Amino acid sequence: MDARADQKGGGQRIGAVMAEIRSRISGRGLVPGARLPSVRAFAKAMHVSASTVVEAYERLAAEGLIRSRPGSGFYVSTPLAPLSLSEIGPKLDRAIDPFWVSRQALEEGDLLKPGCGWLPSSWMPEAAIRRALRNVSRSEDRTLSDYGTPLGSLQLRQVLSRRMGEHGIAAAPDQIILTESGTQAIDLLCRFLIEPGDAVLVDDPCYFNFHALLRAHRAKVVGVPMTPAGPDIEAFGKAIEEHKPRLYITNSAIHNPTGATLSPVVAHRLLKLADLAGLTVIEDDIFADLEQEPAPRLAAFDGLDRVVHIGSFSKTLSASVRCGFIAARLEWVEGLLDLKIATSFAAGRLSSELVLLLLTDGSYRKHLAELHVRLSRAMDATTGRLAALGITPWLQPRAGLFLWCRLPNGIEATDVARACLADNIVLAPGNAFSLSQNAGSFLRFNVAQSEDARIFRSLERALDALRQ
């Protein structure tokens, strides 16, 4: 066995000892003040060396979970908090609001998550990320220890500029600001562009966190009905006339939650209305790399005049490697940078370097090619399994993760979601996405997270019970 393999095995054994002690403490087998098993006895019980147990105990002591008494041994030191609802079981009594799906889906444990908005970790290019981490760790510059520049890595901004150019978006590197995520990008833009009480248009339905973020900024949120080709233009015009909005936030390439794609005709009419009204559009393009065929981009038609283009790599590369971007008109960059420094100080240098390596060494391109095939298969399979239950798509998406599906007549999505949560299955009820609350009979399914047969068995039981 080589040194690296031996070191890895040793780390796994230490981790196993630590996990066993944590389990005994959380399960109340070891209470505050209780003495831990002796090093020799526990080593024998765990079939590891005494030095492994000593190292595990030392690490637990460093965490403050246990403490050493010289000459006596190790003792549990942390007072135990009462069991929380998340430890007891799923939160069945919480109101289903824009935070409901995220709170459930982000919980740890044996949960199936067809309602979440991200890919399974097993679909992500973890081997490529590990290689990139090793390469960054060997770098002799200050990537591992210093702040990034306010704009962020020039090399990455140059790559992003070229990538946007492939969609017809002319964004010079000095028009691009790196952020920690797409959410941070929208937050900065809201701080920059609106005041409390300003009206902001969103699609109805739309990504539920748009609602939450805009309410945090005390904006007046106004919904515009969504169609398979984009927002209802007649309703869009009426909303502009009535509410005098400052912003419109949307997805154009692959819409969340519906999977719709903006048509060129709707895009041109929308931008004409925006120009007449002095309306700024934030185009969230976070799912761009999941496209099979390029869709129209508002920023390409507009030239980054009234449209601000944002994106990130959380959905296609890693949710842990936080790296997003804003592409905006040049005269806004300085103001946005001031806000960025005030709220987060500087760009995530390590994340930027990782993303740059993965974009330029060919591994991301290969990952996307495989991902497109897997998503296409998952889309077909999930559509078929839902159809067998009488659950039908609002439209058949051209690409992406999501199916926006109508339930059988008389069935409420919130009732189905609560029933399935009791089976540790997290669904996404339609009204979490709908400002008007007119999507009570819809669920959003993430096809990449819908491969487990237990999901469909639970859905079938819930539907049968609700029909009675």
N, C-alpha and C positions, 0 to 999 in steps of 0.2 A: 504494500500500500504506500502511495507517495505521501509527501508531507501535507499537501493540501487536502487530500481525502481524509487523512488521519485527523487533521484539524477540524474538518467539517463534521466528522463522526463524533469527536469530542464535544463540539458545540451542541450537537443534537442530544447527546446524553445529559449534558448540563441542563439544557432546556427541558428535557423530560423530567428531571428531578425538580426543577423549579415549578413546572406545571402541576406536578403531583402535590407539592406543598400548597400552592395557590388553591388547588381544588379542595384540599382538606380544610383550608381556612374559610373559603367561601361557602363550603358545605357544612360549616360549623362543627366539623370533626376536630378542629383545633381552634379553640376560643382564645380571646385576648389573655395573655399571661401564661398560656399553656407552654410547656417545654416541648421542643421538637425532638423527634427521635435522635439518638446519638448518631454521630457520623458513621461509626463502624456498623451499627445495626441497620441504618437506612441504606448504606452501600450494599449490604448483603441482600436486603429486601428488594432493591432496585436492580441488582445484578450489574453494578457499576463499581468503579474504584472509589476508595475513600477520598482521594484528591478531587474527584468529580463532585462528590457531595459537598466537600469543603468549598469549592468554587461556587456551586449553586447557592449555598447558604450565604456566602459573602455577597453575592449579587443581590439576593433578596434583602439582606441587611442594608445594602447601599440604597435600595428602593424605599427603605423604611418599613417594610412589611414585617420583618423580624429584627431582633436585636441580640447581641451577644453579651453574655455575662461571663467574664473571664473565670475559668476554673469550674464553671457550672454548665455551660452549653448555650444553645440558642432558644429564644422564646418569642412567641407571637407578640408583636408590639402594637399593631394597628387596631384601634377600636372599630368594630364592625358597624357599618350603617345598616339601617333596616332594609329589607329587600325592597327594591323598586318594582314598579309595574313591569318594566322591561325584563326583570329577572323572573318575575312570576309567570309572565306570558304575554301574548300580543295585546296591544292597547285597543280593545274593542269598543271602548266608550268615548273615544276622542271624536270630536266633530270632524267630518270630512271636509277640510278646507284646503287652500293651496299648499299647506305644509304637510297634510296628512300622508300623502304618498311618499314624500321624501323622508319623513320621520320613520315610517314603517320600513322602507327599503334600506335605510342606512343602519338599521339595527343589526347587530351581529347575531349569529345563531343559525339554526337549520331552517332558513327561510327560502322559499322559492319566490322569484321576483319578476313575474311577467308584466307587472305594472311599472317597473323602474325605467329610467331613461338612458341606461348605459349598457355596454357590452359585458358579457361575463368575463371575468379576469382570465379564464382559460382561453379566450379568443384574442387576448392582447399579445403583442410580440415580446414576451418577457425575456427570452434568450437574447434578443437584440438589445433590449434595455440594459441587461446585465453587462453585455459587451461594451456598450457605450459608457456605463458607469465605470468600468475598469479603465477605459481609455481616458476618461476625464480625471480619474484618480491619479493617473500617471503624469498629468499635465504639470508643468513647472510654473505656470502663472498662478494668479490668485483666485482662480475659479472657486476653489473649495472654501475660501475664507473671507472674501471681500464682497462689498456691495457691487452691483452692476451699475451701469450708467443710467441716467434718467430715461433716455429713449430705449435702452436695452441694446443687446448685441447687434452691432452693425452687420456682421456677416449673416445673422439670422434674418434681419430686416431686409437684406438684399435678396435672400432666398424667397422670403414671403412676397416681396415685390414682384419677382419673376413668376411665382405661382399665381398671384392675382392677375398678372398680365395674361395668363392662359385663359382666364375668364373674361378678358376684355376690360379689366379694371386697371386704369393707369394710376398707380400709387408709387411715388418715389420713396426710397428708404427713409428720407427725412419727414415723410408724411405718416410713417408707421410708428406706433408706440407699443412696446411690449407690455403686457399686463400679466397678472397671475392667473387669470381665467377669463372666460367670456362674461361671467357674472360681474367680475370686477370692472370689466370694460363698460358694461351698461351702467353700473353704479357711478363710475367717473363721469360718463356722459350726462347722466341725470343731474349730478351735482353741477355740471358745467352749463347745462342748457335750460334747466327748468327751476322754477321757484315753487314753494308750497302753494297749492290751489290751482296751478296750471293744469290744463287738460292734456291728456295723452291718449292717443288712439292705440288700441290693440285689436288683434283679430279675435273673433269669438267663434270657436274656441282658440286658445293660444297656450303656449307654455305657461304653466301655472305660476312659476316663479317670477314671471313678468308682473303679475298682479301683486305679489308680495313685495317685490322690490319697489314698485311704483308707490304702493301705499306707505312704505317706509319713508319715501320722499314726500309724502303728503300730497301726491298728485291726485287730480280728479281723473279716474280711469274710465274711458269710454270704449265700449265694444263695437266692432263692426263685423257683421256676419261674414263668415268665410265660405267661399265656394270652391269647387275643384280647380278653378283657374286663378284663384287669388281672392282678395277681399271683394265684397259686393261693391262695385264702383258707385252705384247710385246711392247706397247707404253711406259710403265713404264721403261723398260730396255733401250729403245732408248733415253728417256729423261735423264736418269742417265748418259749414255755415252756422250750425247751432252752437257749437262748443268752442270754436276758435282755438283749436289745439296747438301746442308748441311742438309736439313730437308724435311720431308714429313708429312703433316697434314691431318688427315682423321677421319671419323666416321666408326667404324667397325660393331657395333651391329645393329643400326638402322641409316641408312645413311640419312643425310639432304642435299638436298631436296628429293631424289628419293625414300626413304624407302627401298632401297636395303640392303641385308645382305651379309657380307663377307663369302665366302666359304672357307673351310679348305685348299683346294688345292691352291687357289689363295693366301691365307695367307702364306703358306709355301714357295711358289715361291717368293712372295714379300719380305719376310724376308731374303731369300737367296741372293737376289739381293742387299738388303740394307746392309747386312753383307759384301759382296764383295766390295761395294762402300764406306763403312764407313758412311752410311746414318743413321741419327737419325729419328725415327718415333714418332710423337705426336699423340696418340690415344685419341680422344675426345669421351668420353663415356657418354655424358650428358643425353642421352635418355635410359640408361641401364634399368631403373626401369619400362619402358613401355613395355619391352619384354614379350611375352607370353611363348616362349621357348628360352633357352640360345643359343646365337650365338657364334662363335669362337671369341676369343680376341687375338690380336697380342701380348699383354703383357703376356698372359698366355703361348704362344708358345715360347716367347723370354726370359722370366724370368727377365724383366726389365733391359736388357742389352743395346740393341739399341732402345727399345721402352720406351717412357714415357707415363704413363696412367693418364688421368685427368678426372674430372667430377664435377658436382655440383648438387644442389637441387632446382635450380631456376625454372626448367620446371615441376617438379613433386610435389613440396611442397609449395613454395612461391617465387615470384619474388622479394618480399620486404625483405625476410630473406636471405641476401647475404652470401652464404657459399659454397665454392668449395674446390678442393683439387688437389694436384700433388702427384703422386707416381713415384719415380725415383730411379736410382741407387744411392747407399749410398754416393759415393764420390762426387756427384753433390750437395748434400743437403746443405752443408755449403755455397757454392757459391750462390745458389738460395736464401738462407736465407738472405745473405748480400744484394742482390738485392731487396728482399721483404722489408727489413727494410729501404733501401734507398728510395723506391717508395711508400710504404704504412705503414711503421713502424711496425705494429703488426697485428695479426689476429683479426677478429671481435669476441670478446669474447661473447657478448650477442647472436649473431647469432649462434655461435657454441653451446652454451648451449641450445638454443631452438631446434636446429636440433638434438642434443644428446637426449633430452627428448622425442622428437617425434619418434625417431628411436627405443627407448628402452621401451616405455610404451605401444607398440602395436598399437597405433593409425595410424602410417604411413603404417604398413602392411595392416591394414583394409582398409585404403584409397586406396592403390594400387590395392587391390582385386576389389574394386568397380570401380576404374578407368579403369581397363582392360575390364570390361564388357561394360562400357559406350563407350569406344573407339571402341570396336569391332562393336557395334551397329551403331555408328556414321560413321564408315568406310563403312559399307554396305549401309547405307542410302545415304551417300554422293556420293558413286560410282554410285548408281542407278539414282540419280537425275541428275548427270553430264552426264551419258550415254544418258539420254533422250534429252540432248542438243547436242549430237554428240561430247562430250568431253570425251576422253578415257584415262585410266591410262597407263603409260609406263610399269608398272608391278603392281601386286597386293601385297602390302606389307604384311609381316607376322604379323606385329604389328606396333604400333606407331601412330603418329599424321598425317603423310603427305601422300598425293597423288600427284605424279608428272604426270601431265596430258597433253596430246597433244590436241590442238585445231583443229577444222575442217580445211581442206585444204584451204590455202590462207588467213587465219586469223592470224594477228600479236597480240601477247599477250600484247604488250605495248598499242596498240589501245584499246583493251578490258579493260585494267586496267584504262586508262584515262576516258573512257566512264563510267565505274562503279564508279570511284571516284567521279564523278559528282553526283552520288546517295548516297554518303557517304559510299561507300563500298571499302575497301582496299584489292586489290589483289596483288599477288606476281608474276610478269612476269619472265619468265625463264631466260632471259639474265642478270638479276640481279645476278644470280648464276653462270653464265657461263663466264669463262675467254676468250674462243674462240668466244663468241657471236653467238654460233650455236644453241641456245635454244629459238629462237624468237617465236616459235609456241607452247611453253610450259607455263603452269601456275602451281605453287605449291599451293595446297589447304590444309588447316588445318581442318581436319574433325570435330574436337571438336568445331571449330568456324564457322561451316557451317550449323547450324541447322535452321537458319532463312530463310523462303521462299522468302523474299525480295532479297536475294542474287541471287537466280536462276531466278527470274523475271528480275532483272537487267542484268544478263548475257544473257538471251534470247533476250532482247531488243538490247543489244550491238551487239550480233552476227547477228541478223536480219539486223541492220543498216549497218554493215560492209560488209555484203554479197551483198548489193545493189550497 
